Amino acid sequence: MALKASQLSRDILVAFKGVLSDRWPDIRDYGDVEAKKLAQTLVMIEALIVSGKINEEQARLHLDIQRNATRMVLLTLEGLGILAVEEAINAALAVVRDTINTSLGFDLI
């Protein structure tokens, strides 16, 4: 099953918005961009796994890199604390967990 970045991005964005709802009007643009980047990274990981260019450990490293980048961007926004950012990222990955893990054939998330 080929992952679709647009659907993953929408799902991730809904999760971000749910957790960060108090500040959503101020951070919407950042949330949208970060949701797209995270989704694109997951699609890229799938393509690299399918083509045999990376293994499971390398896939996890790719996800960690994007997760850290998303964390850093969201932490630069005034008023967002580390706990809120971590909760938002965890919620975003939770909503796509089954889709990603099923598609890859191993537990990435």
N, C-alpha and C positions, 0 to 999 in steps of 0.2 A: 504494500500500500504506500503510495507516494504521499508524503505530508504536504499540506497546502499552507504556505506562509500566511495567506490572507485570513484563513479561518483560525489558525493558531494565534495570530496577532489579535484578532477580535476577542478570543477567549481570554487571552492574557490581559488585555486592556480592561475587560469587565472585572477581572479579579483585582487588578490594580485599583480601579475606581471604587470597588467595594470596600477595600481596606483603607484607602486614602481619601474617602469621601469628604471628610471635613475640609480638606485643602484642594479638592479636585479642580475647582475653577482656576486656581493659581498654577497647578502643575499638569494640567491636561495635555499641553503640547509636549512636555517631557515624557509623560506617561505613554503617549501615542508613539513617539519615536523609539522609546526603549522597548515597548511591546513588539514593535516591528523588528528591531534588532535581535531580540531574543528569539522570535519566531524564525527569522532568517537563519540564525545560528543553528537552530534545531533542524531545519530543512537541510542545511549544509552538512550537518553531522550525519543525517540519514543518507545523503548522497555519497559521502565519503565512506561510510560503513558498507553500503551496498556495492560500491566499486572496489572494495578491498583496500582502499588507500590508508585507512586508519583502523586501529583495533579498539576494543571496548575502553581500555585505559586512556587512550588518546581522545576518544569521544568524551569521556568524563572531564578530561583536561580542557577541551574546547568549551564545554558547558560551564566549567568553573571560571574560565576567563571571561565569558560573556556575563555570567552572573555577577562577578566582581565589578565589571565595567558598569553594569546596570546599577549596582549598589552605589558606586562612586558618584554617578550622575545624580541619582535620587538624593543622596546625602548632601549634595551641594545646594539643594533647595532649602531656603530658610523655613524653619519650623518643622522640618521632618527629622525625626530622631531615628537612631539606628534600629530600635525595636519596630517602629512602624514600617521602615524600609524592608527589614528582614521579613516581617509578616506579609508585606505586599509581594515580595519576590517568592516567598514560600507558597502563598495562595495562587500566584500566577502559574507556578510550576505544577502545583497540585491539580489545577483544572485541565492540564494537558498531559499529565503523567501517564494515564492509561493509553492514550493515543500514541504517544511517543514510544513508550516501552513495548507496546504491541508491534508497532511498525519496525522497530529496531530488532526485536527478538531477544532483548536483554533489558535489565533494569538500569536505565541511565538515570532516571529521576526517582 
